[in-house]
Amino acid sequence: MEYICLNCGQVNSTLECTHCGHTSSEKVYEYVMEQAHRAIRYGYFYRREAEKAKEHDGVSIHYSLTTPANGLEWIATLVISGVSYDIIKYLVKKLYSYIKSKINPNNKDEEKVIEIFEKEEELQLFVKYTKEFHAGLKDVDSKIIDYIQEEINADYMGKQTGDFLSKEHRVPNAQDLLKIMKDRKNSDIDIHYREELQLFLDLKRQLSNRQTKS
């Protein structure tokens, strides 16, 4: 398995970076990767489609977009980790040939991934939308936010319903669905790791400021 360093963007075989020496905990790394996946799926792809639909008399699209390629997850991970845009551009160039060989250009959904690697303006938009999603979609049109939230809820309910069916061997009733919704609302899972990530980002900014002053 390969890991991307949350500090410098180096690809390693373990969570300890051979380039800068930074080591991420497995929990923090998993949290950042999960947030990267969500930012790609909801913050970029669904937002792009919702914006296009909004231009044509309302948001009405509802379909499943493809799971993002690993290359995009790495890029989104670097964005969330606060890596500079120059490093992200460098990584994009390194990953381009690998991503291009793995994606079918005749597939419209996969073609969207290629556009991020080929077009500078699309990469900039991807970075911008990833940051905005991770920051909570502040100052984004309420209709776009409602659509994205609806898709997040639908995916969550679909997964939980499938898990319930596998475990209980029956279709969940209305009371079961209400409990699933309540559990999601009350869940504070991954809060600890979000705080740990924030401590890492704060320390990184402090070190960067010291280097700039010196």
PEUR-V292743 format. One record per pair of residues at least 4 apart in sequence whose ideal C-beta (glycine too) atoms are under 6 Angstrom apart, sorted by the first residue. I is the first residue (numbers start at 1). J is the second residue. D is the distance in whole Angstrom. If there is no record, write none. Layout:
i/j/d
I/J/D
I/J/D
//
This chain:
i/j/d
2/11/5
3/12/5
3/15/5
4/11/5
4/74/5
4/77/6
5/10/5
5/17/4
5/22/6
6/24/5
6/81/4
7/20/5
7/22/4
8/19/6
8/20/4
9/78/5
9/83/5
9/87/5
9/91/5
10/17/5
10/19/4
12/17/6
12/18/6
15/23/6
15/24/5
15/29/6
16/23/5
17/22/5
24/28/5
24/29/5
27/193/5
28/193/5
28/196/5
28/197/6
31/190/5
31/193/4
32/77/5
32/80/6
35/80/6
36/73/5
36/76/4
36/77/4
36/80/6
37/73/6
38/42/6
39/43/4
39/76/5
39/130/4
39/133/5
39/134/6
40/44/5
40/68/4
40/72/5
40/76/5
41/45/6
42/46/5
42/148/5
42/152/6
43/47/6
43/129/5
43/130/6
43/133/3
44/126/6
44/129/5
45/65/5
46/50/6
46/148/5
46/151/5
47/129/6
49/61/5
50/59/5
50/144/5
50/147/4
53/59/5
53/60/6
53/61/5
54/59/5
59/143/6
59/147/5
66/109/4
68/72/4
68/73/6
69/113/5
71/95/4
71/99/4
76/130/5
78/83/4
78/88/5
79/127/5
79/130/4
79/131/6
80/134/5
82/201/5
82/204/6
83/87/5
92/117/6
95/99/5
96/117/5
99/117/6
103/110/4
103/113/6
103/114/6
104/110/5
105/111/6
114/118/6
115/119/5
115/122/5
116/122/5
116/123/5
116/126/5
132/137/6
137/145/5
140/144/5
140/145/5
156/184/6
157/161/6
160/180/5
161/172/6
164/168/6
164/172/5
172/176/3
172/177/5
190/194/6
//
